[in-house]
Amino acid sequence: MGHYMDYAATSAVRPPEVAEAVARFLRGVGCSPGRAGHSGAMEAARLAFRCRRELTRIMGLPGDPGRVAFMQNATHALNTALWGLLAPGDTLVISQYDHNAVLRPAHYLSEHRGVELRMLSGSPDGSVDLDEAERLLDGARVLVVNIASNVLGTLMPLQPLAHMAHEAGAVVVVDAAQSAGHWSRSLATEGADVVAFTGHKGLLGPQGTGGLWVREGLEVDSLLVGGTGGDSRNRLMPPAMPDRLEAGTGNPPGMAGLLAGCRFLEGQGVDAIHAHEMSLKAELVDGLSSVPGLDVLSPPAPDGVPVVTVRAREMDAASLAEHLDREHGVQTRAGLHCAPEVHRILGTSEEGAVRFSLGWASSRCDVEAAVQGVDAVLRPVAVPVA
């Protein structure tokens, strides 16, 4: 695969145990949990429970593992949370750091469901104005916190935001797409009421996996309604989690792979993997900062997630990414990264930028190839010929 540096999109390089777990499930079980009482369905149900339990361990989510409902991805989970918590006349507070997985449903709810939408301002350094946040939260029903920016790699201050939101009577929904699997801090302890996550990024699972955790005592209405395998006489969705949010047959092969990914993380240590990623990020920032004609847009924050976004002064983002891939085997992502408001803050709304993102299998060799590749591509256009 060359030098894969697009983990923020998908952990395409996975531990071999993940693919093996998927294949083993398909060969040896192949059934759907909750859809019968025979041994195959019961084994699938046990696997689903083990996966929920492992997810709560990895992300520090308290209580019953059944508070985790499986979804297709974080977008599915965020839509479920927003549609399931907001009614006409309610107020939703989002931020400029949000992904389109939040921005698009938020604007749809504003235009078609009568939800009042307020947006917290962002900054190139990833900070927020807490005074502005307090004003915007007055009377709000829901606050969305994108805990880790997929463009800047910075973190939002969840604890103070959650405290203000709860004081205002708002529910705190955390988008953990970029943070789940990268560090072990508990979002619930810091104030999250609902956590949306995807399985195919830091958790190292297959695409088509993810979920929504909902704290005890809070109810989220179903986005989809249909069969759950139980309580079939009830014409409404069952009130208990996770069935309340899990209509239709899910993705048990994906659950098997996600469970394997979580177990790998637990065995290696999430904090140890994150320290490795952030050490490489620091080297990448240092190296790219020395390349003529290149601006490093991601702040050099010591915490955050392993994302480094750059802009070339004399070459568009798509061309830079293409040269890196074709000539140096360095795979990145160019464009707006589904986060147009962040690029508006950075002044890169027209052409976007190039994002390098690191993961569990990244190495110093990858970092060196990236720096050398960018330098080789840009130096001829950045340094005038005498």
C-alpha positions in Angstrom: 0.0 0.0 0.0 3.0 2.3 0.1 2.9 5.0 2.7 -0.7 5.1 3.8 -1.5 8.5 5.6 -5.2 8.7 5.4 -6.3 7.0 8.6 -8.7 9.9 9.5 -10.8 8.7 6.5 -10.4 4.9 7.1 -7.9 2.7 8.9 -7.3 0.8 5.6 -4.3 -0.8 7.3 -5.7 -3.1 9.9 -4.4 -5.7 12.2 -4.7 -9.1 10.5 -7.0 -10.3 13.3 -9.8 -8.0 12.0 -10.1 -9.7 8.6 -9.6 -13.1 10.2 -12.5 -12.4 12.6 -14.8 -11.4 9.8 -14.0 -14.5 7.7 -14.2 -16.8 10.8 -17.7 -15.4 11.5 -18.9 -15.9 8.0 -17.5 -19.4 7.8 -18.5 -20.6 11.3 -21.6 -18.6 12.4 -23.1 -16.6 9.6 -26.4 -15.9 11.5 -28.0 -12.7 12.8 -28.4 -12.0 16.5 -31.9 -11.9 17.9 -33.5 -13.5 14.8 -33.9 -17.1 16.2 -33.3 -19.2 19.2 -31.0 -21.8 17.6 -27.3 -22.1 18.4 -26.1 -20.1 15.5 -28.3 -17.1 16.3 -27.4 -17.4 20.0 -23.6 -17.3 19.1 -24.2 -14.2 17.0 -26.0 -12.6 19.9 -23.1 -13.4 22.3 -20.7 -11.9 19.8 -22.8 -8.7 19.6 -22.9 -8.4 23.4 -19.1 -8.9 23.6 -18.6 -6.2 21.0 -20.8 -3.7 22.9 -19.0 -4.5 26.1 -15.6 -4.1 24.5 -16.7 -0.7 23.0 -17.7 0.6 26.4 -14.3 -0.5 27.8 -12.3 1.2 25.0 -14.3 4.4 25.2 -14.9 4.5 28.9 -18.7 4.5 28.6 -20.4 3.6 31.9 -23.3 1.3 32.7 -25.1 -1.3 30.7 -23.3 -2.2 27.4 -26.8 -2.4 25.9 -26.8 1.4 25.9 -24.7 1.1 22.8 -26.8 0.7 19.7 -25.1 -0.5 16.5 -25.2 1.8 13.5 -23.7 1.9 10.0 -21.3 4.7 10.9 -21.0 8.0 12.8 -23.2 9.8 10.2 -26.0 7.3 10.9 -25.5 7.7 14.6 -25.5 11.5 14.5 -28.6 11.6 12.4 -30.3 9.3 14.8 -29.3 11.5 17.7 -30.4 14.8 16.1 -33.7 13.5 14.7 -34.4 11.6 17.9 -33.8 14.5 20.3 -35.1 17.6 18.4 -38.7 18.7 17.9 -40.1 21.7 16.0 -39.2 24.9 18.0 -36.2 23.4 19.7 -32.8 25.0 19.5 -29.7 23.2 18.3 -26.1 24.6 18.9 -23.4 23.3 16.6 -19.9 24.7 15.7 -17.8 25.6 12.8 -15.7 22.5 13.6 -18.5 20.2 12.7 -18.4 17.6 9.9 -21.1 17.4 7.3 -22.5 14.5 9.2 -23.7 17.2 11.6 -23.9 20.3 9.3 -26.3 18.7 6.8 -28.8 17.2 9.1 -28.7 20.3 11.2 -29.5 22.5 8.3 -32.2 20.1 7.1 -33.8 20.2 10.5 -33.6 24.0 10.5 -35.2 24.4 7.0 -37.8 21.6 7.2 -38.6 20.9 10.8 -38.5 24.3 12.4 -35.5 23.8 14.6 -33.6 27.0 15.5 -29.9 26.6 14.5 -27.1 28.5 16.2 -23.4 28.1 15.3 -20.5 28.6 17.6 -17.5 30.3 16.0 -14.2 28.6 15.4 -10.6 29.7 15.0 -7.5 28.6 13.1 -6.0 27.5 16.4 -9.0 25.2 17.2 -10.2 27.3 20.2 -13.7 28.4 21.1 -15.1 31.5 22.9 -16.8 30.1 26.0 -18.6 33.4 26.6 -20.1 33.1 23.1 -21.0 29.4 23.8 -22.8 30.4 27.0 -24.9 33.0 25.1 -25.8 30.5 22.3 -26.8 27.8 24.8 -29.4 29.9 26.4 -32.7 28.0 25.9 -31.0 25.3 23.7 -32.2 21.7 23.6 -29.0 20.1 22.1 -25.3 21.0 21.9 -23.1 19.0 19.5 -19.4 18.9 20.3 -17.0 17.6 17.6 -14.5 16.5 20.1 -11.6 16.2 17.6 -11.4 18.1 14.4 -10.7 16.0 11.3 -8.9 19.0 9.7 -7.0 20.7 12.5 -6.5 17.7 14.8 -7.4 19.8 17.8 -9.8 19.1 20.6 -12.8 21.0 21.8 -13.0 21.7 25.6 -15.8 19.3 26.4 -16.0 19.7 30.2 -16.7 23.4 30.3 -19.0 23.2 27.3 -20.9 20.3 28.8 -21.2 22.1 32.1 -22.7 25.2 30.4 -25.0 23.1 28.3 -26.3 21.1 31.3 -26.8 24.4 33.2 -29.0 25.6 30.3 -30.9 22.3 30.2 -29.4 21.0 27.0 -28.3 17.5 26.0 -24.7 17.1 24.9 -24.1 15.0 21.8 -20.4 14.2 21.1 -19.1 13.3 17.7 -16.3 10.9 18.5 -15.6 9.8 14.9 -12.0 11.0 15.1 -11.3 10.3 18.7 -12.7 6.8 19.4 -9.7 4.4 19.6 -7.1 7.2 19.7 -7.2 7.9 23.4 -8.8 6.5 26.5 -10.4 9.5 28.2 -14.0 9.0 29.0 -16.3 11.4 27.2 -19.1 10.4 29.5 -17.1 11.5 32.6 -16.4 14.8 30.9 -20.1 15.4 30.3 -21.3 13.7 27.2 -24.9 12.4 27.3 -24.8 10.8 23.8 -21.7 9.6 21.9 -21.7 8.9 18.2 -18.8 6.9 16.8 -17.7 5.0 13.8 -15.9 1.6 13.7 -13.7 2.0 10.6 -11.3 4.7 11.9 -9.4 4.6 15.2 -11.3 1.5 16.3 -9.8 -0.4 13.4 -13.0 -2.2 12.4 -14.5 -2.7 9.0 -16.5 -0.1 7.1 -20.3 -0.3 7.8 -19.8 -0.4 11.6 -20.4 2.3 14.3 -22.8 3.1 17.0 -24.6 5.5 19.4 -24.2 5.4 23.1 -27.0 7.0 25.1 -26.7 7.5 28.9 -29.1 6.0 31.3 -32.2 8.0 31.8 -32.2 9.6 28.4 -34.4 8.5 25.6 -33.7 9.0 21.9 -36.5 8.4 19.4 -35.9 5.9 16.6 -34.7 7.2 13.2 -35.7 3.9 11.6 -38.5 1.6 12.6 -39.0 -2.0 11.8 -38.2 -5.5 13.0 -35.9 -6.0 16.0 -36.3 -9.8 16.5 -38.3 -9.4 19.7 -41.5 -7.8 21.1 -43.0 -8.4 17.7 -46.6 -7.7 18.7 -45.7 -4.2 19.6 -46.6 -1.9 16.7 -44.1 0.7 18.0 -40.4 0.3 18.5 -39.5 -1.4 21.8 -38.8 1.1 24.5 -35.6 -0.7 25.8 -32.1 -0.1 24.4 -30.5 -1.2 22.2 -33.6 -2.5 20.3 -35.2 0.9 20.4 -32.6 2.2 17.9 -31.8 -1.0 16.0 -34.4 -1.6 13.3 -33.6 -4.3 10.7 -30.8 -6.8 10.4 -27.4 -5.3 11.4 -23.9 -6.2 10.4 -22.7 -9.1 12.5 -19.7 -9.9 10.3 -18.7 -6.2 10.8 -19.3 -6.6 14.6 -16.9 -9.5 14.6 -14.2 -7.4 12.9 -14.9 -4.4 15.2 -14.6 -6.7 18.3 -11.2 -7.9 17.0 -10.1 -4.3 16.4 -11.1 -3.3 19.9 -9.3 -6.3 21.4 -6.2 -5.4 19.5 -6.3 -1.9 20.9 -6.9 -3.1 24.4 -4.0 -5.5 24.1 -1.6 -2.9 22.7 -2.9 -0.1 24.9 -4.8 2.8 23.5 -2.6 5.3 25.3 0.6 3.7 24.0 -0.7 3.7 20.4 -1.8 7.3 20.8 1.6 8.3 22.2 3.3 6.6 19.2 1.0 8.5 16.7 1.5 11.8 18.4 5.3 11.4 18.4 5.2 10.8 14.7 2.8 13.8 14.3 5.4 16.1 16.0 8.1 14.8 13.6 5.8 15.3 10.6 5.0 18.9 11.6 8.6 19.7 12.1 9.6 18.2 8.8 6.8 19.8 6.8 7.4 23.2 8.4 10.8 23.3 6.8 9.6 22.7 3.2 9.7 25.9 1.1 6.3 27.1 -0.2 4.3 25.0 2.3 2.0 26.2 5.1 1.2 23.9 8.0 -2.3 24.7 9.0 -2.8 22.3 11.9 -1.7 23.9 15.2 1.3 22.1 16.9 -0.9 21.0 19.9 0.6 18.2 22.1 -2.8 16.6 22.7 -5.3 16.3 19.9 -5.3 13.6 17.3 -2.7 12.6 14.7 -3.9 14.9 11.8 -1.7 17.4 9.9 -3.2 19.6 7.2 -1.1 21.7 4.9 -1.5 24.2 2.0 1.0 24.7 -0.8 1.3 28.3 -1.9 2.0 27.6 -5.5 0.1 24.3 -6.2 -3.5 23.3 -5.7 -4.3 20.6 -3.1 -5.5 18.0 -5.6 -2.3 18.3 -7.7 0.0 18.0 -4.6 -1.9 14.9 -3.4 -1.7 13.3 -6.9 2.0 13.9 -7.2 2.6 12.4 -3.7 0.6 9.3 -4.5 1.9 8.7 -8.1 5.6 9.6 -7.6 6.3 8.9 -3.9 3.7 6.3 -2.8 2.3 8.7 -0.1 -1.4 8.5 0.2 -3.2 11.5 1.6 -6.5 13.2 1.3 -7.0 16.5 -0.6 -10.1 18.7 -0.6 -12.5 20.1 2.1 -12.6 16.8 4.1 -16.4 17.1 4.6 -15.8 20.0 7.0 -16.4 23.2 4.9 -16.7 25.6 7.8 -13.2 24.7 9.1 -11.8 25.5 5.7 -13.8 28.8 5.7 -11.9 29.6 8.9 -8.6 28.6 7.3 -9.2 30.5 4.1 -9.0 27.3 2.0 -12.6 27.1 1.0 -11.9 27.3 -2.8 -9.3 24.6 -3.3 -9.1 22.8 0.1 -5.9 21.5 1.6 -4.0 18.3 1.9 -4.4 16.2 5.0 -1.9 13.7 6.4 -3.3 11.4 9.1 -1.5 8.8 11.0 -2.5 5.6 12.7 -1.5 2.6 14.7 0.8 1.2 11.9 2.4 4.5 10.9 6.2 4.6 11.1 9.1 7.1 10.9 9.7 5.7 7.4 6.2 7.0 6.4 6.9 10.4 7.9 10.3 10.7 6.1 8.7 9.7 2.8 6.0 12.3 3.3 8.4 15.1 4.0 10.8 14.2 1.3 8.0 13.7 -1.2 6.4 17.1 -0.5 9.8 18.8 -0.7 10.6 17.1 -4.0 7.2 18.1 -5.5 7.2 21.7 -4.2 10.8 22.8 -4.3 10.9 23.2 -8.1 7.8 25.5 -8.0 8.7 27.3 -4.7 12.3 28.3 -5.6 12.7 30.6 -8.6 15.2 29.5 -11.2 18.1 32.0 -11.4 
